[in-house]
Amino acid sequence: MIFKGGWIMVPIIIGSVAALTLVLERIYFFWTIRLDVKKFADRIFSLVQSGDIKKASEICGKTNHPLASVFQSGFEHMEEDTDEIERVMQREGNRQIIKVEKNLNLIVVVIGVEPLLGFLGTILGLIKAFMSWEKFSTSVTVIALAAVIYEAIITTAAGLIIAIPYYVIYNIFLNKVNTIAQDLNHYGDELLSVLNKTKKEKHEDKTFTKIVPIH
């Protein structure tokens, strides 16, 4: 069937192989960053509340996940004011989302182009069929004409067969990206609240010490 589809099957197959490569790369990426986000965040918040920022920062540095990178960026600017910490974390969050979305736009291109290539192959095949009909006029048989049309339709089927599963996979990836983005926003805001509370408590302790000296 591939050979009957004609030369248009070559770019269709190349596109399929390219999409498969991109999908496997994204699967590997998401596998490497798998993490129980809630458990990780709760542990970091607990360490921050107990004042062990260094330990929390070390854990984030050893954890391969976008949320860990966002937390780490916040810890690196602990001495800054809250607005600056928030801006740094937002920048890092945006950078991480770009990494998570890598190659998804190329998968969309394949999803869009594959059916178009299939339709192009079908149109070219139909043109060929009608040219044969015109050339041989009444001598052309229905069987011969049907054979040419059958070969033309193969390309459309091939394009759709490739595009449909990749469309499903793309949406799975997109849902994963959205989940990560929501986690970054939610837990990033929560970390800021914990940091603000911790810094406020330290400031109050220092003020109390100055007012009431310990003998």
N, CA and C of each residue as an Amber inpcrd file, in Angstrom:
protein
   645
   0.8240000  -1.2130000   0.0000000   0.0000000   0.0000000   0.0000000
   0.8520000   1.2550000   0.0000000   2.0000000   1.2000000   0.6860000
   2.8910000   2.3620000   0.7180000   3.4040000   2.6870000  -0.6720000
   3.8000000   1.6460000  -1.4220000   4.3220000   1.8750000  -2.7600000
   3.2190000   2.3360000  -3.7170000   2.0080000   1.8420000  -3.5150000
   0.8990000   2.2370000  -4.3780000   0.5150000   3.6990000  -4.1610000
   0.8330000   4.2240000  -2.9970000   0.4950000   5.6120000  -2.7040000
   1.2960000   6.6170000  -3.4980000   2.3960000   6.1790000  -4.1000000
   3.2070000   7.0660000  -4.9320000   4.2450000   7.8400000  -4.1340000
   4.8810000   8.8040000  -4.7970000   5.9970000   9.5300000  -4.1990000
   5.5720000  10.3660000  -3.0020000   4.2930000  10.7640000  -2.9330000
   3.8230000  11.6050000  -1.8200000   3.9070000  10.8680000  -0.4890000
   3.9870000   9.5300000  -0.5620000   4.1090000   8.7460000   0.6740000
   5.4660000   8.9630000   1.3380000   6.4580000   9.3840000   0.5740000
   7.8060000   9.6010000   1.1350000   7.7990000  10.7060000   2.1850000
   7.3230000  11.9160000   1.8720000   7.2760000  12.9470000   2.9220000
   6.3160000  12.5910000   4.0640000   5.2530000  11.8470000   3.7500000
   4.3260000  11.4280000   4.8100000   5.0400000  10.5310000   5.8090000
   5.8130000   9.5850000   5.3130000   6.5520000   8.6670000   6.1920000
   7.6500000   9.4070000   6.9430000   8.3310000  10.3260000   6.2560000
   9.3830000  11.1160000   6.9140000   8.7820000  11.9250000   8.0600000
   7.6210000  12.5270000   7.8150000   6.9430000  13.2800000   8.8690000
   6.5590000  12.4030000  10.0410000   6.1320000  11.1970000   9.7480000
   5.7620000  10.2560000  10.8120000   6.9640000   9.8980000  11.6780000
   8.0930000   9.6330000  11.0300000   9.3140000   9.2950000  11.7660000
   9.7870000  10.4800000  12.6110000   9.7010000  11.6850000  12.0320000
  10.1060000  12.8940000  12.7710000   9.2220000  13.0860000  13.9920000
   7.9150000  12.9160000  13.8230000   6.9890000  13.0750000  14.9500000
   7.2510000  12.0290000  16.0250000   7.5300000  10.8040000  15.6130000
   7.8220000   9.7420000  16.5800000   9.0590000  10.0880000  17.3940000
  10.0690000  10.6300000  16.7340000  11.2940000  11.0350000  17.4350000
  11.0020000  12.1210000  18.4670000  10.2030000  13.1140000  18.0700000
   9.8460000  14.2010000  18.9850000   9.0260000  13.6870000  20.1640000
   8.1020000  12.7850000  19.8980000   7.2580000  12.2260000  20.9590000
   8.0910000  11.4210000  21.9520000   9.0030000  10.6020000  21.4480000
   9.8530000   9.8080000  22.3350000  10.7420000  10.7010000  23.1940000
  11.2220000  11.7890000  22.5940000  12.0510000  12.7390000  23.3560000
  11.2540000  13.3660000  24.4890000   9.9920000  13.7480000  24.2110000
   9.1500000  14.3460000  25.2520000   8.7640000  13.3320000  26.3190000
   8.5180000  12.0950000  25.9180000   8.2060000  11.0450000  26.8960000
   9.3760000  10.8450000  27.8420000  10.5760000  10.8080000  27.2850000
  11.7760000  10.6580000  28.1170000  11.9310000  11.8460000  29.0580000
  11.6770000  13.0620000  28.5460000  11.7980000  14.2620000  29.3740000
  10.8270000  14.2140000  30.5500000   9.5610000  13.9250000  30.2720000
   8.5670000  13.8850000  31.3450000   8.8500000  12.7500000  32.3320000
   9.4590000  11.6830000  31.8370000   9.8320000  10.5850000  32.7370000
  10.9350000  11.0200000  33.6910000  11.8880000  11.8030000  33.1910000
  13.0110000  12.2280000  34.0330000  12.5980000  13.2350000  35.1000000
  11.4970000  13.9510000  34.8980000  11.0820000  14.9720000  35.8830000
   9.8960000  14.5030000  36.7300000   9.5710000  13.2060000  36.6440000
   8.4500000  12.7140000  37.4460000   8.7230000  12.9660000  38.9390000
   7.6890000  13.4040000  39.6520000   7.8620000  13.7870000  41.0520000
   6.4980000  13.8850000  41.7290000   6.4620000  13.4610000  42.9910000
   5.2680000  13.6930000  43.8050000   5.3480000  15.1460000  44.2710000
   4.7170000  16.0250000  43.5070000   4.8790000  17.4670000  43.7090000
   4.3990000  17.9030000  45.0950000   3.2590000  17.4120000  45.5130000
   2.7100000  17.8300000  46.8140000   3.6290000  17.4070000  47.9660000
   4.1000000  16.1710000  47.9160000   4.9860000  15.6710000  48.9650000
   6.2850000  16.4820000  49.0030000   6.8200000  16.7630000  47.8090000
   8.0520000  17.5450000  47.7190000   7.8450000  18.9550000  48.2790000
   6.7600000  19.6090000  47.8600000   6.4850000  20.9760000  48.3110000
   6.2720000  21.0260000  49.8260000   5.5350000  20.0620000  50.3630000
   5.2900000  20.0360000  51.8100000   6.5960000  19.8890000  52.5920000
   7.5110000  19.0910000  52.0510000   8.8040000  18.9000000  52.7260000
   9.6080000  20.2010000  52.7240000   9.6070000  20.8830000  51.5730000
  10.3440000  22.1500000  51.4670000   9.7400000  23.1920000  52.3970000
   8.4200000  23.2770000  52.4310000   7.7550000  24.2600000  53.2980000
   8.0680000  23.9860000  54.7710000   8.1120000  22.7100000  55.1150000
   8.4160000  22.3290000  56.4960000   9.8260000  22.7720000  56.8820000
  10.7840000  22.5730000  55.9670000  12.1650000  22.9770000  56.2330000
  12.2820000  24.4890000  56.3450000  11.5730000  25.2030000  55.4750000
  11.6100000  26.6760000  55.5150000  11.0150000  27.1880000  56.8210000
   9.9210000  26.6120000  57.2440000   9.2710000  27.0360000  58.4830000
  10.1400000  26.7560000  59.7050000  10.9500000  25.6990000  59.6060000
  11.8460000  25.3720000  60.7150000  13.1470000  26.1730000  60.6540000
  13.3000000  26.9820000  59.6040000  14.4820000  27.8340000  59.4760000
  15.6580000  27.2000000  58.7570000  15.4830000  25.9740000  58.2510000
  16.5830000  25.2770000  57.5780000  16.5230000  25.5500000  56.0770000
  16.7900000  26.7840000  55.7110000  16.7500000  27.1880000  54.3010000
  17.8430000  26.4780000  53.5020000  18.9980000  26.3000000  54.1020000
  20.1200000  25.6720000  53.4190000  19.7760000  24.2570000  52.9860000
  19.1640000  23.4910000  53.8860000  18.7730000  22.1260000  53.5700000
  17.7210000  22.1100000  52.4620000  16.7630000  23.0220000  52.5400000
  15.7180000  23.1140000  51.5140000  16.3220000  23.4370000  50.1570000
  17.2930000  24.3440000  50.1520000  17.9570000  24.7210000  48.9110000
  18.7520000  23.5610000  48.3330000  19.4140000  22.7950000  49.1920000
  20.1810000  21.6260000  48.7420000  19.2710000  20.5830000  48.0990000
  18.1120000  20.3590000  48.7030000  17.1690000  19.3840000  48.1540000
  16.6690000  19.8300000  46.7870000  16.3720000  21.1080000  46.6710000
  15.9130000  21.6480000  45.3850000  16.9940000  21.5160000  44.3140000
  18.2390000  21.7330000  44.7060000  19.3380000  21.6270000  43.7550000
  19.5510000  20.2160000  43.2430000  19.1530000  19.2240000  44.0280000
  19.3200000  17.8170000  43.6400000  18.0740000  17.2370000  42.9730000
  16.9980000  18.0120000  42.9210000  15.7390000  17.5230000  42.3730000
  15.5410000  18.0410000  40.9530000  15.3250000  17.1180000  40.0180000
  15.1450000  17.4850000  38.6140000  13.6640000  17.6790000  38.3110000
  13.1780000  18.8760000  38.6140000  11.7870000  19.2190000  38.3280000
  11.6730000  20.7320000  38.2400000  10.7990000  21.2460000  37.3500000
  10.6460000  22.7000000  37.2300000  10.3300000  23.3950000  38.5400000
   9.5180000  22.7710000  39.4010000   9.1590000  23.3930000  40.6730000
  10.3860000  23.5570000  41.5620000  11.2690000  22.5640000  41.5560000
  12.4980000  22.6440000  42.3470000  13.3660000  23.8100000  41.8730000
  13.4250000  24.0160000  40.5610000  14.2090000  25.1260000  40.0130000
  13.6160000  26.4730000  40.4090000  12.2790000  26.5590000  40.4200000
  11.6170000  27.8050000  40.8270000  11.8780000  28.0800000  42.3070000
  11.7550000  27.0520000  43.1420000  12.0480000  27.2040000  44.5740000
  13.4990000  27.6300000  44.7860000  14.3970000  26.9970000  44.0470000
  15.8270000  27.2950000  44.1820000  16.1210000  28.7500000  43.8450000
  15.4810000  29.2550000  42.8080000  15.6910000  30.6610000  42.4250000
  15.2200000  31.6000000  43.5290000  14.1470000  31.2100000  44.2120000
  13.6600000  32.0200000  45.3260000  14.6220000  32.0160000  46.5000000
  15.1850000  30.8510000  46.8110000  16.1270000  30.7430000  47.9290000
  17.4120000  31.5250000  47.6520000  17.8060000  31.5900000  46.3870000
  19.0290000  32.3080000  46.0260000  18.8790000  33.8180000  46.1940000
  17.6530000  34.2920000  46.3080000  17.4050000  35.7340000  46.4750000
  16.6640000  36.0140000  47.7850000  16.9550000  35.2010000  48.7670000
  16.2860000  35.3250000  50.0580000  16.4700000  36.6930000  50.7010000
  17.6070000  37.3270000  50.4460000  17.9100000  38.6080000  51.0850000
  17.1940000  39.7770000  50.4160000  16.6090000  39.5120000  49.2390000
  15.8950000  40.5710000  48.5250000  14.5090000  40.7710000  49.1340000
  13.8480000  41.8370000  48.6980000  12.4790000  42.0520000  49.1680000
  11.5260000  41.0730000  48.4740000  10.3300000  40.9830000  48.9830000
   9.3620000  39.9930000  48.5040000   9.0340000  40.1670000  47.0250000
   8.8840000  41.4040000  46.5820000   8.5450000  41.6540000  45.1770000
   9.6400000  41.1490000  44.2370000  10.8870000  41.3450000  44.6510000
  12.0070000  40.8870000  43.8230000  12.0480000  39.3620000  43.7820000
  11.8290000  38.7190000  44.9240000  11.7970000  37.2490000  44.9690000
  10.7060000  36.7220000  44.0380000   9.5480000  37.3760000  44.0800000
   8.4350000  36.9510000  43.2190000   8.7890000  37.1050000  41.7480000
   9.4320000  38.2180000  41.3890000   9.8160000  38.4430000  39.9930000
  10.8290000  37.3960000  39.5350000  11.7850000  37.0750000  40.3930000
  12.7950000  36.0680000  40.0500000  12.1450000  34.7050000  39.8440000
  11.2360000  34.3440000  40.7270000  10.5590000  33.0560000  40.6210000
   9.6810000  32.9910000  39.3740000   9.0460000  34.1010000  39.0250000
   8.2240000  34.1400000  37.8160000   9.0820000  33.9620000  36.5660000
  10.2270000  34.6250000  36.5410000  11.1290000  34.4840000  35.3920000
  11.6010000  33.0440000  35.2510000  11.9660000  32.4450000  36.3670000
  12.4310000  31.0600000  36.3380000  11.2900000  30.1280000  35.9390000
  10.0790000  30.4210000  36.4250000   8.9210000  29.6100000  36.0500000
   8.6590000  29.6760000  34.5530000   8.7560000  30.8550000  33.9720000
   8.5730000  31.0070000  32.5290000   9.6330000  30.2420000  31.7550000
  10.8620000  30.3050000  32.2570000  11.9570000  29.5840000  31.5980000
  11.7350000  28.0770000  31.6460000  11.2310000  27.5980000  32.7700000
  10.9680000  26.1680000  32.9080000   9.8160000  25.7210000  32.0130000
   8.7950000  26.5440000  31.8820000   7.6690000  26.1990000  31.0140000
   8.1120000  26.1070000  29.5580000   9.0290000  26.9900000  29.1680000
   9.5810000  26.9200000  27.8090000  10.2750000  25.5800000  27.5910000
  11.0150000  25.1120000  28.5810000  11.6780000  23.8130000  28.4890000
  10.6670000  22.6800000  28.4040000   9.5930000  22.7940000  29.1890000
   8.5710000  21.7450000  29.1970000   7.8320000  21.6940000  27.8590000
   7.6300000  22.8520000  27.2370000   6.8970000  22.9310000  25.9680000
   7.7740000  22.6390000  24.7500000   9.0420000  22.3830000  24.9670000
   9.9740000  22.1700000  23.8630000   9.4720000  21.0900000  22.8960000
   9.5450000  21.3810000  21.6090000   9.1910000  20.4570000  20.5190000
   7.6870000  20.2350000  20.3390000   6.8610000  20.7350000  21.2470000
   5.4210000  20.5330000  21.0740000   4.9070000  21.2580000  19.8310000
   5.4800000  22.4330000  19.5450000   5.0520000  23.1680000  18.3490000
   5.4090000  22.4040000  17.0740000   6.5120000  21.6510000  17.0980000
   6.8950000  20.8610000  15.9310000   5.9420000  19.6830000  15.7420000
   5.4850000  19.1050000  16.8460000   4.5070000  18.0200000  16.7480000
   3.2120000  18.5350000  16.1350000   2.8240000  19.7680000  16.4990000
   1.6200000  20.3760000  15.9300000   1.7820000  20.5520000  14.4200000
   2.9820000  20.9310000  13.9850000   3.2440000  21.1010000  12.5540000
   3.0230000  19.7850000  11.8170000   3.5530000  18.7010000  12.3690000
   3.3870000  17.3900000  11.7430000   1.9110000  17.0060000  11.6910000
   1.2020000  17.2480000  12.7930000  -0.2260000  16.9240000  12.8560000
  -1.0010000  17.6710000  11.7660000  -0.6100000  18.9210000  11.5240000
  -1.3020000  19.7100000  10.5170000  -0.9090000  19.3670000   9.0880000
   0.3670000  19.0490000   8.8800000   0.8820000  18.8320000   7.5280000
   0.5270000  17.4460000   6.9870000   0.5420000  16.4240000   7.8500000
   0.3160000  15.0520000   7.3840000  -1.0120000  14.8820000   6.6240000
  -2.1490000  15.3300000   7.1760000  -3.3970000  15.2040000   6.4100000
  -3.3740000  16.0020000   5.1050000  -2.7150000  17.1720000   5.1400000
  -2.6320000  17.9910000   3.9350000  -1.8410000  17.2770000   2.8370000
  -0.7560000  16.6170000   3.2310000   0.0090000  15.8330000   2.2620000
  -0.8460000  14.6950000   1.7030000  -1.6290000  14.0860000   2.5940000
  -2.5150000  13.0120000   2.1480000  -3.5400000  13.5090000   1.1470000
  -4.1560000  14.6570000   1.4430000  -5.1320000  15.2330000   0.5130000
  -4.4750000  15.6120000  -0.8100000  -3.2490000  16.1340000  -0.7270000
  -2.5240000  16.4910000  -1.9440000  -2.3000000  15.2560000  -2.8080000
  -1.8920000  14.1600000  -2.1670000  -1.6870000  12.9160000  -2.9110000
  -2.9710000  12.4380000  -3.5710000  -4.0800000  12.5840000  -2.8570000
  -5.3690000  12.1730000  -3.4190000  -5.7560000  13.0390000  -4.6090000
  -5.5840000  14.3480000  -4.4740000  -5.9100000  15.2560000  -5.5770000
  -5.0590000  14.9610000  -6.8030000  -3.7560000  14.7460000  -6.5800000
  -2.8650000  14.4280000  -7.6980000  -3.2780000  13.1140000  -8.3560000
  -3.6970000  12.1540000  -7.5280000  -4.1480000  10.8810000  -8.0610000
  -5.4210000  11.0080000  -8.8790000  -6.3280000  11.8320000  -8.3900000
  -7.5760000  12.0490000  -9.1310000  -7.3140000  12.7740000 -10.4510000
  -6.3760000  13.7250000 -10.4170000  -6.0020000  14.4070000 -11.6570000
  -5.4670000  13.4040000 -12.6720000  -4.6350000  12.4890000 -12.1730000
  -4.0670000  11.4540000 -13.0330000  -5.1720000  10.5600000 -13.6020000
  -6.1480000  10.2410000 -12.7500000  -7.2490000   9.3730000 -13.1860000
  -8.0780000  10.0410000 -14.2820000  -8.4110000  11.3150000 -14.0780000
  -9.2210000  12.0120000 -15.0770000  -8.4420000  12.2880000 -16.3620000
  -7.1460000  12.4600000 -16.2410000  -6.3220000  12.6190000 -17.4410000
  -6.3320000  11.3360000 -18.2630000  -6.2760000  10.1890000 -17.5610000
  -6.3320000   8.8960000 -18.2520000  -7.6910000   8.7110000 -18.9100000
  -8.7370000   9.1250000 -18.1830000 -10.0970000   9.0150000 -18.7180000
 -10.2330000   9.8490000 -19.9990000  -9.6700000  11.0560000 -19.9420000
  -9.7540000  11.9360000 -21.1020000  -8.9490000  11.3810000 -22.2750000
  -7.7930000  10.7850000 -21.9440000  -6.9040000  10.2860000 -22.9980000
  -7.4910000   9.0830000 -23.7140000  -8.0160000   8.1410000 -22.9160000
  -8.5050000   6.9000000 -23.5170000 -10.0100000   6.9300000 -23.7840000
 -10.6620000   7.9660000 -23.2790000 -12.0780000   8.1980000 -23.5610000
 -12.9140000   6.9650000 -23.2810000 -13.6190000   6.4880000 -24.2960000
 -14.5540000   5.3710000 -24.0870000 -13.8510000   4.0420000 -23.8570000
 -12.5640000   3.9500000 -24.1910000 -11.8560000   2.6740000 -24.0450000
 -11.4110000   2.4030000 -22.6080000 -11.4680000   3.4180000 -21.7450000
 -11.0440000   3.2290000 -20.3640000 -12.0950000   2.4000000 -19.6280000
 -11.6400000   1.4700000 -18.8110000 -12.5470000   0.5950000 -18.0680000
 -12.7610000   1.1340000 -16.6560000 -13.8740000   0.7340000 -16.0630000
 -14.1730000   1.1420000 -14.6980000 -13.1450000   0.5770000 -13.7330000
 -12.7040000  -0.6320000 -14.0100000 -11.7160000  -1.2880000 -13.1380000
 -10.4030000  -0.5110000 -13.1400000  -9.9580000  -0.0960000 -14.3180000
  -8.7020000   0.6600000 -14.4120000  -8.8320000   2.0070000 -13.7160000
  -9.9780000   2.6620000 -13.9140000 -10.1970000   3.9580000 -13.2800000
 -10.2810000   3.8290000 -11.7640000 -10.9520000   2.7790000 -11.3040000
 -11.0810000   2.5470000  -9.8690000  -9.7250000   2.2590000  -9.2350000
  -8.8510000   1.5670000  -9.9650000  -7.5210000   1.2390000  -9.4440000
  -6.7110000   2.5040000  -9.1860000  -6.8110000   3.4850000 -10.1130000
  -6.0650000   4.7360000  -9.9530000  -6.6170000   5.5330000  -8.7740000
  -7.9610000   5.5830000  -8.6720000  -8.5920000   6.3220000  -7.5660000
  -8.2610000   5.6610000  -6.2310000  -8.2480000   4.3300000  -6.2210000
  -7.9070000   3.5730000  -5.0030000  -6.5040000   3.9250000  -4.5200000
  -5.5670000   3.9930000  -5.4650000  -4.1980000   4.3520000  -5.1130000
  -4.1310000   5.7850000  -4.5850000  -4.9570000   6.6670000  -5.1450000
  -4.9450000   8.0730000  -4.7240000  -5.4660000   8.2270000  -3.2980000
  -6.4870000   7.4620000  -2.9530000  -7.0940000   7.5760000  -1.6310000
  -6.1760000   7.0640000  -0.5270000  -5.2300000   6.2020000  -0.8820000
  -4.2970000   5.6510000   0.1090000  -3.5640000   6.7660000   0.8470000
  -3.1760000   7.8120000   0.1390000  -2.3930000   8.8820000   0.7670000
  -3.2070000   9.6240000   1.8240000  -4.4910000   9.8620000   1.5420000
  -5.3430000  10.5150000   2.5360000  -5.4670000   9.6620000   3.7840000
  -5.6770000   8.3720000   3.5800000  -5.7750000   7.4550000   4.7190000
  -4.4850000   7.4560000   5.5280000  -3.3430000   7.4420000   4.8350000
  -2.0490000   7.4240000   5.5180000  -1.8490000   8.6850000   6.3420000
  -2.1960000   9.8380000   5.7600000  -2.0410000  11.0950000   6.4790000
  -2.8830000  11.1570000   7.7320000  -4.1230000  10.6710000   7.6410000
  -5.0150000  10.6870000   8.8040000  -4.5950000   9.6560000   9.8480000
  -4.1570000   8.5030000   9.3980000  -3.7130000   7.4550000  10.3290000
  -2.5450000   7.9460000  11.1710000  -1.6820000   8.7380000  10.5630000
  -0.5300000   9.2760000  11.2920000  -0.9380000  10.4420000  12.1820000
  -1.7700000  11.3350000  11.6540000  -2.0960000  12.5730000  12.3780000
  -2.9650000  12.3280000  13.6070000  -3.9220000  11.4220000  13.5310000
  -4.8840000  11.2330000  14.6290000  -4.2140000  10.7960000  15.9390000
  -3.3900000   9.7320000  15.9390000  -2.7590000   9.3580000  17.2190000
  -1.8050000  10.4150000  17.7560000  -1.1080000  11.1120000  16.8620000
  -0.2040000  12.1650000  17.3190000  -0.9840000  13.3440000  17.8940000
  -2.1800000  13.5740000  17.3860000  -3.0340000  14.6300000  17.9340000
  -3.4330000  14.2860000  19.3690000  -3.7570000  13.0150000  19.5940000
  -4.1100000  12.5700000  20.9500000  -2.9130000  12.7110000  21.8850000
  -1.7470000  12.2680000  21.4170000  -0.5240000  12.3450000  22.2260000
  -0.1840000  13.8000000  22.5400000  -0.3270000  14.6720000  21.5430000
  -0.0410000  16.0960000  21.7510000  -0.9170000  16.6690000  22.8550000
  -2.1910000  16.3210000  22.8630000  -3.0910000  16.8370000  23.8900000
  -2.7690000  16.2850000  25.2710000  -2.2590000  15.0550000  25.3170000
  -1.7920000  14.5040000  26.5940000  -0.6050000  15.3190000  27.1070000
   0.3250000  15.6120000  26.2120000   1.4800000  16.4350000  26.5740000
   1.0300000  17.8310000  27.0150000   0.0800000  18.4070000  26.2790000
  -0.4010000  19.7500000  26.6000000  -1.0460000  19.7820000  27.9790000
  -1.7790000  18.7340000  28.3010000  -2.3880000  18.6430000  29.6270000
  -1.3150000  18.5540000  30.7080000  -0.2360000  17.8340000  30.4070000
   0.8860000  17.7240000  31.3430000   1.5360000  19.0930000  31.5620000
   1.7080000  19.8440000  30.4830000   2.3020000  21.1850000  30.5810000
   1.4240000  22.0900000  31.4320000   0.1240000  22.0450000  31.1940000
  -0.8090000  22.8760000  31.9680000  -0.7780000  22.5180000  33.4490000
  -0.6770000  21.2190000  33.7460000  -0.6060000  20.7770000  35.1410000
   0.6470000  21.3170000  35.8230000   1.7850000  21.2340000  35.1140000
   3.0410000  21.7490000  35.6600000   2.9530000  23.2510000  35.8780000
   2.3740000  23.9670000  34.9170000   2.2350000  25.4260000  35.0430000
   1.3620000  25.7860000  36.2490000   0.2880000  25.0430000  36.4590000
  -0.5800000  25.2820000  37.6110000   0.1500000  25.0050000  38.9190000
   0.9570000  23.9450000  38.9320000   1.7370000  23.6160000  40.1340000
   2.7470000  24.7130000  40.4500000   3.3860000  25.2360000  39.4030000
   4.3650000  26.3090000  39.6140000   3.6990000  27.5400000  40.2010000
   2.5290000  27.8880000  39.6900000   1.8060000  29.0570000  40.2060000
   1.3340000  28.8350000  41.6430000   0.7240000  27.6830000  41.8710000
   0.1450000  27.4080000  43.1860000   1.2150000  27.3030000  44.2720000
   2.1830000  26.4150000  44.0430000   3.2000000  26.1920000  45.0730000
   4.2040000  27.3360000  45.1480000   4.3760000  28.0480000  44.0200000
   5.2370000  29.2300000  44.0610000   4.6430000  30.3080000  44.9630000
   3.3460000  30.5470000  44.8240000   2.6680000  31.5120000  45.7050000
   2.7140000  31.0570000  47.1640000   2.5720000  29.7600000  47.3620000
   2.5870000  29.2330000  48.7280000   3.9680000  29.4030000  49.3590000
   5.0070000  29.1820000  48.5600000   6.3680000  29.3740000  49.0790000
   6.5920000  30.8330000  49.4590000   6.1110000  31.7450000  48.6360000
   6.2480000  33.1680000  48.9600000   5.5730000  33.4970000  50.2820000
   4.4020000  32.9200000  50.5130000   3.6900000  33.1440000  51.7740000
   4.4890000  32.6130000  52.9550000   5.0750000  31.4230000  52.7880000
   5.8670000  30.8160000  53.8550000   7.1200000  31.6430000  54.1230000
   7.7600000  32.1060000  53.0480000   8.9650000  32.9280000  53.2100000
   8.6390000  34.2460000  53.8960000   7.5550000  34.8590000  53.4950000
   7.1390000  36.1200000  54.1290000   6.8690000  35.9270000  55.6130000
   6.1870000  34.8480000  55.9350000   5.8690000  34.5640000  57.3380000
   7.1390000  34.3150000  58.1430000   8.0720000  33.5610000  57.5400000
   9.3290000  33.2430000  58.2270000  10.1620000  34.4990000  58.4500000
  10.2640000  35.3380000  57.4120000  11.0420000  36.5720000  57.5280000
  10.4030000  37.5300000  58.5390000   9.0910000  37.5560000  58.5810000
   8.3800000  38.4120000  59.5280000   8.6340000  37.9610000  60.9580000
   8.6130000  36.6430000  61.1610000   8.8670000  36.1080000  62.5010000
  10.2840000  36.4060000  62.9440000  11.2530000  36.3080000  62.0430000
  12.6450000  36.6100000  62.3840000  12.7870000  38.0820000  62.7450000
  12.1150000  38.9330000  61.9820000  12.1820000  40.3700000  62.2500000
  11.5840000  40.6850000  63.6160000  10.4820000  40.0480000  63.9560000
   9.8450000  40.2730000  65.2520000  10.7210000  39.7800000  66.3920000
  11.4090000  38.6500000  66.1760000  12.3070000  38.1110000  67.2050000
  13.4650000  39.0710000  67.4670000  14.0150000  39.6500000  66.3830000
  15.1350000  40.5860000  66.5430000  14.6780000  41.8470000  67.2650000
  13.4840000  42.3090000  66.9280000  12.9540000  43.5040000  67.5650000
  12.7060000  43.2740000  69.0360000  12.1580000  42.1260000  69.3640000
  11.8890000  41.7770000  70.7760000  13.1920000  41.6700000  71.5730000
  14.2140000  41.1110000  70.9340000  15.5240000  40.9590000  71.6130000
  16.1270000  42.3290000  71.9460000  15.9470000  43.2810000  71.0220000
  16.4980000  44.6180000  71.2500000  15.7330000  45.3360000  72.3670000
  14.4330000  45.1180000  72.4150000  13.6220000  45.8000000  73.4240000
  13.8090000  45.1800000  74.7960000  13.8640000  43.8510000  74.8360000
  14.0290000  43.1420000  76.1080000  15.3170000  42.3570000  76.0810000
  16.4220000  42.9630000  76.4800000  17.7160000  42.2610000  76.4690000
  17.6820000  41.0420000  77.3960000  18.3400000  40.0030000  76.9200000
  18.4270000  38.7690000  77.7270000  19.6740000  38.8430000  78.5640000
  19.5220000  38.6940000  79.9180000  20.6620000  38.7580000  80.8480000
  21.1340000  37.3420000  81.1630000
